[in-house]
Amino acid sequence: MNGLGRAAAWLTAGAAVGSGALAAITSFRLNGTMPPPPYTFTPFEVRADSENVAFMADDGVPLSGWWLEQEGSPIVVICCHGHRGNKADMLGIGSGLWRAGHSVLLFDFRGSGDSGAGEQSLAHYEQRDVRAAVDLVRERRPDAKIAVVAFSMGAATAIMAAGEDPRIDALVADSSFATMSGVVATAYRHFHVPGTPFVAIADLVNRVWHGYSFGDVRPVDRVGSIAPRPLLLLHGTEDKIIPYGHVEQLAAAAGPGAAEVVTFVGAEHCGGYFQDRPAYIALVDDFLRRSLG
C-alpha cells in the first residue's frame, strides 16, 4: 500500500471511530440517568397545598409525584416535565392551574427527581409513566376529566400516549418535537455535523443499546389519533432545540381544525410561559374550561 493508500485507510478508520463515538455520546445523552439535584423547590415555595403520592408504571418502575387537590374540581391536570427535568420544573404552571381551580398532579418521569430508574429514553419508555399517571387519576377521581399539560419531551411523550389512550380528554403540548430523528439532526447541525449519515448511525447504536429506534418515537404519526379530543399546540418562533417547523408538522398531521396553535413570537425553547406567566396560565385555563366544561 502506497502512502496515499495508507492515508486514506487511516482517514477511513478515523471517520469510523469518530462516528461511533458521536453515536455513543448521542445515545448516552438521550437515555442516560442524571443524578437528582441535592435540593429542589417544592409546593411549599409556591404556597400550594399538596400531598406526596407514589405509584408504579406497568414495568415496575416506581414513580413519585405531588397531588394538588381542588375540592369539587371537574378537571384533573397532569403536568409532564421535559428531558432531564423533574416535577419541580412544573411548579409554576402547576400551581397556577391549581389556583385557577383545577386539581393537579405533578410527577417525575423515570430516572428523574424522586422516581426510580428503569429503562429510560427520549419519549419512548416514558409513555408508560404517563399511562401510570392516568391510572392514578382515574383511581382517585373516577368522575373527573383528565387533561395533560406537557413541555418538550414531556409534550412529545404525552402526544404519543394520548394517541393510544382515550382516557386523556384534552392535551396541551408546548414545544413538542414531531420526530425524534429531527431533534437529533438539529442538535448535530448546531455542532456543524451533517445529519446524514450520522443520524442513522446513532439510531443503530440506540436500537442496540436501548431497545428502541428513532422511528419508534414519531409524535407526528400519533397526533392524528387524538381528534376529536381537544388539542392545544404551543411553540416559540426562536426555538433552536426543537425548531418551529415541528409544530407546523404536528398541526398538519392532526388534521384540519383538529388543533389550536398558539405561537409565541420571539420565544426560545419552552419560553412562552416566561414571556408572560399570568397570561400563559390564563390561556391554558381558558382552553381547558372551553374544551372540558
N, C-alpha and C positions, 0 to 999 in steps of 0.2 A: 504493500500500500504506500503510495507516494505521500508527500507532505500535505497536499491538498485533500487527499482522501482521509488522512488521519484527522485533519482539522474538521472536516465535515462530520466524521464519526463522533468526535468529541462534542461538537455543537449539537448533534442529534441526541447524544446521551445527556448532555446538559439540559436540553429542552425537555426531555422526558422526565428527568429528575425534578426540574423546576415546575413542570405542570402537575406532577404527582404531589409535590409539596404544597402547591397552591390549592389543589383539590382537598388535601388533608386538612389544611387550615380552614378552608371553607366549611367542610363538614363539621369540624370542631366548633366553629363559630355559630353554626346553625343549631347544633344539637348538644353542645357541652353544657355542663352544670355550672352555674355561678354560685359561689358561697353567699348565703344570706347576709345582708348588711347587719353590723352589730347592733345598730339602733335604727328605729324607724318610727314614723308618726303612726298614730292610732286614732280611732274615733274620738278619743279624749281631746286631742288637739283641736278638733273642729266642733266640739261640744255636741256630739251626736250620741244618743243612747244606742248601745249596741250589745250584742250577745255573741260570744265566740261559738262557732259551730264547726263540727268535724264531720266529714262524710267521706265516701270512698268511690273511686272510679271502678268501672266493671272489670279492670285488670288488676284490682287490688291496691292501687296507689292511694295512700291516704291524702286527703285534701283538707285545707283549712280555710275558714272564712269568717267574716263578720256579718251578722244579720242586724239590719236596722229596721225595726218594726214601726209601722204606722197603723195604729188601730183602725180597722174598718177600711183600709185601702183596697180598692178592687184590682190594683195592679202591683205585681212584684217585679222589680227591675234587677236583672243580673248584670253586674259590671265585669267586663273582661279586660285585663291589662295587656300590655304589649310584650314583645320578646325581651327576655331577661329582666322583666319588671316584677312588680308584686302588687298586692292588693292596696297597699298604701298609696300607690300612684293614682288610684281611683277615688281617693277621699274627697277631692274637690267636686267632681260631678256626682259622686255617690251621695255625699251629704247634702248637696244642692237639691237633688231629686227627692231625697228624704224630707227635706224641709218643704218641698213643694207638695208633699202629701202622699208620696209613694213609699211602700216598703222596698228595701234594697238589700241585695246580697252582694257583698264584695268577697272575692275568693282568690287564692293563689293557684295558678297553674302548677302542674307537677314540676318539681325541681326549682320552684321559686318560693320565696318567702318562707312560710311555715309548713308548706306541703311537702310530702315525700318525693323522692327522686323519680323512680320508674323510668320508662322509656320516654325520652324527650325528642322533640323535633321542632320544625317550624310549621305549626298549624296542622300537623297530621295526627299524632297521638293525643294532642290536646283536645281534639274533638270529644274524646271520652270524658274529659273533665267538664266540658260544657254540658254534656248529657247528664253527668252526675249532679251538676248544679241544678238542672231542670228537675231531676228526680227529687232532690231535696225540697225545692219549692213546691212541687206537686204534693209531696208528703205533708208539708207543714201548712200549705194554703191551697187545698184542692179546689177551692172556689175561685181563685184569683186568675187573672190574665197574666201571662208571662211575657215580659219584654226583655230583650238583651240590648245593652248599650256597650259597645266594644271599640277598642282602638288598635290600629296597626295589626300585628299578628293576631291579637285577640279578635279583631274585626274579621280577618280572613277565616279564622277558626270558627267564629260564630256563623258566618255565611255558609261554610261547609256543613256545619251541624244543622242549621235551620233548614237547609235544602232537603234534609232527610228526616227531620224531627218536627212533625206538625204541632207539637205541644208548644213550640215557640210562636207566640201570637203576633209579635212585632219585633223588628230589628232596626237598630241604629248602628251603622258601621262607619266609623271615622278612620280615614287613611288606610283602608284595606288595599292589599295588592290583589291583582286579578290572577296572576300566575306566579308561582314560586320561581320558575326559571327566569322570569322577567326581573324579579328583585335581585337575583344573583348576578344577572348580566349588568344591571345598573351599578351594582357595587363594584364589579370588575372595571367598568368604564371609568369610575372615579379614580382608579389607580392605573388608567391607561392600559388595561389588559383587554384584549379583544374577547368578546363573548364566545366566539366560535374559534377553536373547538373546546375552550376551557370549561364552559358550562356543561358540556356533555361529559367531560372527564370528571368534573365534580359530581355530576349526577350519578355516574357509575360508582364512584367511591362512596357516595351517600347510600346507595342501594346496598352495597356490600357491608358497610359498617353499621348502618342504622335501619335497614329493612324497609325503606320506602324510597320512591323516586320522586323527583321534582314533578313529574307528570301526575302523581297522586294528589298533589296539592294545587288545584286549579279552581279557586272560587268562581271564576268566570263560567265554569261548567255546571255549577250548582245553583247559582243565583237565580236562574230562570225557574227553579222549582219552588221558590218562596211565594210567588204570587198565588192567590190573591191577598196574601197576608201583607200588611203594611211594611214598607222598607224605606228607610231614610239613609242616603249615602252622603257623607261629608268629606271634603278634601280641600287642601290648600294648594294654591297655584304654584307655590315655590317649593314644593316638597321635592327634595333631592334624593331621599331614600326610596320613596315609592312615588314616582312621578305622577302628575295629574292624569296622564293618559290611562292609568289603571282604572280610575273611577269612570272614565268615559267607556272603557271596555265593559265594566260591570253594569253600568246603566243600560247600555245597548243589549247586553245579554239577558238582562232582567225582563226585557220586553217593553213594548210601547206603553208608556204611562204607568209601568209597574213600580217604579222607584221615584221618590222625590230626591232631587240632588241639590245640595247647598254647597256653593263654592266660597271659600274664604280667600279673597284676593290678597296676595302678598304673604300668606301664612306658609310656614315651613311644616315639616312633618308633625302631625298632631297639634298644630299650632292654632287651630280655630278656637279652641277653648280659651287660650291665653290672650287672644285678641280682645275679647270682652266676655269675661266669665259669667256675669248675670244674664247677658243676652243669650249666651250659649245654653245655659240651663233652661231659660225660658223657651228657647227654640225646641229643645228636646222634650220638655214638659208639654208644650203645646202639641207636638206631634203625637205623643203618647195619648193624650186626652182626646184628641180628634180621632185617632185611629182605634182606640180601645174603649172609649166611652167612660 
